[in-house]
Amino acid sequence: MPDVRSAPMALLRSLALLALLACSVLAWAGPYGLAVNSRGNEVDSQRVDALWRVDLATGEAEYIGWTGFFDLEGLALDASGTLFGADDDSKTLVRVSQTSGLAIPVGGQTNRSNMGVAQSENLDFGMAMDCSGRAWVISSGQQRLFRADLASGELTAVGEAGDLGAPISDLAIIGDRAYGIGVGLDAAGRALAPNLYSIDLNSGSAQLVGPLGDAALPYNNAGLAFDEDGVLWAITDRRAVPGGDFPSAILRIDPESGRAEQVAETIVGFESLAVSSPVGCGLAGAGSPLAVPALSPAAILSLMLVLLGLAVVQLRSRHS
């Protein structure tokens, strides 16, 4: 005859195992990023040039709201979690609401075109924050690095135009190391600089780390960011590449070699990415980021339900 008294203990053991496995799975879950589809092709204009929350493991994108700007390319989070952006259309540094998506010029609504650079030039911006609270803006058009004043929006050039030596679309910083991702295609659709670079923030120069490789399918501009675990992520804009309009690609990149692996696809037209406040702070010469496998929240829930079902089956079998 089955020992009914042991059934509750068996269930407790199963539930404890479930909890431990769930915690382990959560620890390996992929992060979320913030991105603007500045080259989106959504029918509803309020869903283009909008802020989205993107699951980097699955590519699932959640609409937050229209930014109110028409070419918001660079995004970065400061130490307090405030989201900033760089708009190329109006040459404006902005704060972006993570609740509504609406962007407002730093310095107030009347402080549009606050960067102090030529309005007519197509600069194509990327943006990042460092551990000292400094904001950096990069221009692939000028191949030049800038410091950004978060109070006024004004840009101060680091070096001369062309000093980067490559058209770098966005940059990401971990500790005292800065990296950049090159523009993938030129205006004629030919490969241009689909590479990872290291960037010297003092001189405004860059050195090639290595090509992204075949996993990085043809793209135009891209967003680049580290997550809080030190993993380097990119989102590449694949609208109007040879062959047509394609979903944006989410890449995970090895900062030692530059090699990329495609993790997922998401909606069309992303060319910016912010994932975390500055990382690697207080760790001079921060070590190589550790690439971790990712699992979506939906997959986590499914696994938990399966394990719970096994626990229930075990309990019933002991009563039979």
Sequence and secondary structure as in RCSB ss.txt:
>XXXX:A:sequence
MPDVRSAPMALLRSLALLALLACSVLAWAGPYGLAVNSRGNEVDSQRVDALWRVDLATGEAEYIGWTGFFDLEGL
ALDASGTLFGADDDSKTLVRVSQTSGLAIPVGGQTNRSNMGVAQSENLDFGMAMDCSGRAWVISSGQQRLFRADL
ASGELTAVGEAGDLGAPISDLAIIGDRAYGIGVGLDAAGRALAPNLYSIDLNSGSAQLVGPLGDAALPYNNAGLA
FDEDGVLWAITDRRAVPGGDFPSAILRIDPESGRAEQVAETIVGFESLAVSSPVGCGLAGAGSPLAVPALSPAAI
LSLMLVLLGLAVVQLRSRHS
>XXXX:A:secstr
   TTHHHHHHHHHHHHHHHHHHHHHHT   EEEEE TT   SSGGGSSEEEEEETTT  EEEEEE S S EEEE
EE TT  EEEEETTTTEEEEE TTT  EEETT TT  STT S SSS   EEEEE TTS EEEEETTTTEEEEE T
TT  EEEES TTTTSS EEEEEEETTEEEEEE  B TTS B   EEEEEETTTTEEEEEEE  TTS S S EEEE
E TTS EEEEE  TTBTTB   EEEEEE TTT  EEEEEEE TT    B SS BSTT TT           HHHH
HHHHHHHHHHHHHHHHHHH 
